[in-house]
Amino acid sequence: MTAVDHSSVSAIRPSWTLPGARVTIEGTGLVVDPNRLPTVTIGDQPARIVSASPRACTVLVPAGVDKTHAPVRVDSVPGETAFLDIGAPVATGLHQVDSPAIDSEGSMYVTYSGSRGEESPVSLFRVRRDGFREPFVTGITNATSTAFSPDGRLYVSSRFAGTVYRVEPDGTFEPVVSDLGVACGLAFSPDGTMYVGDRSGTVFRVGTAGHATAFATLPSSMAAFHLAWGPDDAVYVTAPTLSSSDAVYRLDHTGSVDVLCSGFGRPQGLAFDAHGSLYVVEALAGAGGLYQVDQNGTATRVLAGRAIGVAFDPTGGLVVVSSDTAYRVDVPLTPHAP
């Protein structure tokens, strides 16, 4: 009687990744010989195995895979192929400390922020949808966070100067509000009201006339405040500390502070997709990556990799940035089932 082979690959978690991250292949019969690890390839590159059992195999995604939608094969499971979406690097040599900003044409704005007080040759780069990168802004010390206002104007904060600048299409800029402490995260409401996070613990509300008032108080951050405006007309904030169980905060229109969820290790950039789903970057090593957070505060990791920020491209897909590299993940994003 012929034996039936029940080996299979059922899933890869998470199914989106950056090069160098850990992903787990799930299935049955992945290890058939206890004295021999299986051979795993991603694209045409061998992947180093971190751990393996008959039902799960964790591997490191190799650099140099030439496909963004790459086949994954395990030699102990012949004929079975799964696919992994790998972010493609589109800009390197950055010093990013928050999420990038992306305009309506898909051009991305990224920073070289530098160490405190460092006057870098370029403050802001523009990376067009075709990958062409050009210096865009010079002269802003410690360019930190970027955001577009509802009328399409670009703004950038300086944590060194405690100032937010408005950037013109030709790359020139002018200050619009100052004396904001260690100014970092930016967000705009639909009526043009600006919100700015001061790393020392204050979120400021700035009217169109440039007058800033304290809006809410949160614990101070070791790195930066990161802000996003939600579809429920609230400001969402992360403020990474030395804790391994930081929170994502929701600030309503009165400045009242609620905890949406907790348990993150150094949560940083956050953004909403076109469906109104919230995504948060966790920067702590190990299980770091991009998480989707539902309305009940349940977080599901959807992308593996060490990152700082995230932004959704109106022309499709998303951009995830590490401290020095921006990656584009061209996958159709819909609400992700856990």
N, C-alpha and C positions, 0 to 999 in steps of 0.2 A: 504493500500500500504506500503511495507517495505522500510524503509529509507536506503539509500546507504551510507556506511561508506567510506568517502574520505580521511581518515587519512593515512599518510604514512611517511616514513623516506626516504629522497632523497640523503643525503650526510652527511659526517662528515668532518669538516674543522678545521685544516689540518688533514689529515688521518694518519700522523706519529706523534708520541708524546713521551715525557719522562714522567715518573711518576710525579704527582703533578702539571702538566701543565693544562691549560684551553683549551678545545676543544668545538666546537659548532656543535650540531646536528641540521640539517636543515630538514624541511618537512612540513607537514600540519596536523592539529589536534593534535599537541603535548600537548597543554593545552586545556582540554575540560571543566574543572570546574574552574572558576576564584578564587574559595576559596580553591583550593587544587593544590599543585604542583605535577607533575608526579613523579613516581619513576623510576630512571635510574640505570641500572646495567652495569658494564663493566667487562667482564668475569663473575665471580660469586660475585663481590664486588659492594656494593652500591656506587654511585658517588654523591658527594655533588653538588647541583644545585646552580649556581651563579646567573643566570637570566633565565627566561622562558617566552615564548609567544607561540601562536598557531603555529608559523612558525619557531621558533628557540629556542634552549635550550642550554645554556652554562653550562658546568660542569667541575669539577676538576677531573682529572684522579687519582684514588686511588692508593696508594702503595699496593704492595702485590698481584697484579693480576698475576696469575700463567701461563698466556698465552701471547706470544708476538704478536700473531694475534688473538685479543680478540673480541668476539661478544659484540655488544652494543645493549641493548634493552630498550625501553621506554614502561612502562605499559599502557599508554594511547593509544598506537599504537600496539595492539596485533598482533602477527604473523609477525611483521616487524623486521628484524635483519640487522644491518650494522656491519662492522668490522674496528678495529683500530689497527694499528701496533705500539706496545709499545717497546721502547728500553729496552734491558735487561742489568742490571748492570754486568760488567765483571771485574771491578777493583775499589776499594774504598780506602780511606785513602791517596789520592793524594793531591798535590798542583800544579794544572795545570794552566799555564798562557798563553798557546798557543795551537795550534793543535798538536795531537800526530803524530808520524811517524809510518808507517806500511810497513814491508818488503814484499818481493815477496811470502813468505810462510804464510803470514797473522799474523805474530807476531807483536805486538803493543809495542811501546816504549813511556812511559809516565813518567812525572817528579814529583818529590817532590821539588818544586822550593824554598819555604820558603821565609820569609821576608828578606829585604835587609841585606846582610852580614851574614845571618844564615847559619851555616854549618850543614846541615841535614845529618843524618846517611846514607841515600841513595839519590843519585842525580837522577838516572834514573832506572826505573823498566822495565823489559821485561815481557809482558803478551802473552803467546803462544795462538794459535788459539783454543786450548782445554780449555782455562781459567787458566792454571797454571801460577802463577806469581812468579817472582824471582827478587831479587836485581841484577842490572846489572852494574851500574857505581856508584862509591863513589868518593868524593873528588872534585867535581865541585860545587863551590858556586853559588847559584841562577841559576841552570840550567833552561834555559828559552824556547828556541825554538829548534826543532829537524827537520832534513831533511836528505833524502838520496840523494847522488850525482848520476849521471848517471851510474857510475861504481859500485853502490851498497854499497858505504861506508856511514856510519852514522856520521852525524855532529851535534853538540849541541853548542848553544851559552850560554854565561854567561853575564847577564846584569850587574853583580857586577864587573867582571874583564874586561868587554869590549873585550872579547876574544871569538873566535870560536875554538872548539876542534874537532879533528877527533877521533872517537871511534873505537877501534879494536874489532874483534869478541869475544875476551876474556874479554871485558869491560875496558881494559886499554885505555888511551887516551893521546893525545899530542896536544899542541896548533898549529894552522896553521896560524892564523892572530890575531893581537892584536890592541889595541888603536882604538877601534871602538865605543867609547862613551858608551851609555847604549844599548849594543848590544842585539837585540831580534830576530825579524823575519828573517827566512832563506829561500832562494829559489835558485835552480840551473837551468841554461839553459842547453840544450842538449849537448853543447860542454864542460860542466864542469865549466863554469864560475859561481862563487858564488855571490849572492846578499844578503846583510845584512842590516836590518833596525835599525838605531839608534833612540831611542825614542825621542831624542832631535831634530830630524827633517831631518836627512840625510839618504839616501839610498846609501850604498857603493857597488861598484863593485870590486870583488876580483878575480884576475887572478889565474891560476893554480900554479904560483910561489909564491902566498901568498901576493902579493902587492895590497893594497887597495887604491882606488881612489873614491872621491865623485862622485856619478852618478846622483843623483837628490835630490832636496830639497822640503820637504813637511812641513805642520804645525806640531809642536811638539805634542806628544801624552801624555795623562794622564796615560796610562797603558802600552802599548807596540805597536810596529809596527808588523803587520802580513803580510807575503808575500806569493805569489804563482806565479809560472811560467805558463803562458797561452799558449794554442795551437797556438796562433797568434804571438808567439815569443815576448811577452811583459811581463813585471812584473806587477802584480796586488797587490795593497797595501791597507790595512785599518790602520787607525791611530785614535783610539777612543779618543775623547775629552769630555769636559763637555757639549757639544752641544747635542741637541736631533735630529740634522739633519746633521750627519756626512756623508762623501762621501766614495765611493770606487774609488780609483785612478788607472789609467793605465799609465805605463811608457814605451814608445817605446824604440827602440834600441839606440836612441840618448840621452835618459834621459828626453825627453820632457814629461810633465805631463798633462794628460787629466782627467776629471772627468767622470767616466762611469755612475754613478748614485749617488744620494744623498738621504737624508731623513731617514738615519738609526740612531737609538739611540745606541751609543757605538758599532759599528761593530767591530768584532774581527776576529777569525779564518776564513780562506777562502781556498777553494780547488776546483779543476776541476775534474769532473767525466770522465769516459772513453769515453763519447760522446762529451767531450769538453764543457759541461755546467758548469757554475760557480755557486758555492754555498757559501753563506756568513752567518756567525753567527751574530745575533744581541743579545747583552747581556742585554739591558735595560729591566727592569721588565715590565710586561703587555703583549705586543705583541711580546716579545722576542722569539727567536727560530732560525730556519734555513730557509734561503730564497734562492730560485733559481733566478738568474739574467740572463735575455736573452741579446742578442747582442745589443738591443736597450736601455738597462739599466732598463727595467721593472722588478721589484722584486715581487716574489710570495712566500708567506710563505708556506713551505711544511712540517715543523715539529715544534711542539709547545714545549716549555721548555726553562728554563734558562740554557745557555750553554756558553762555552768559545771558543771551537775549534771543528774542523771537519776534518776527513780524510777518504778517500775511500780505501777500502780493495781490493787489486788485486784478492783475492780469493772469493769476493762477499760481497755485502752490504756496510755499512759504520759504522764509529765510531763517536759518538758525545760525547764530554767531558764537564762536568761542572767543577767548580773549584776543586772538590774533588772526582768525580766519572766519570768513563768511561762507556758508554752505547754502546752496539752493536745493530744496526738496520738491521736485515737480510731481506731486501726487494730487489727485482730486480729493479735497478734504470735505468730508461730511461728518456729522456727529458720530463719534467713534464708540462702538459698543465695547464694554469691558470684556 
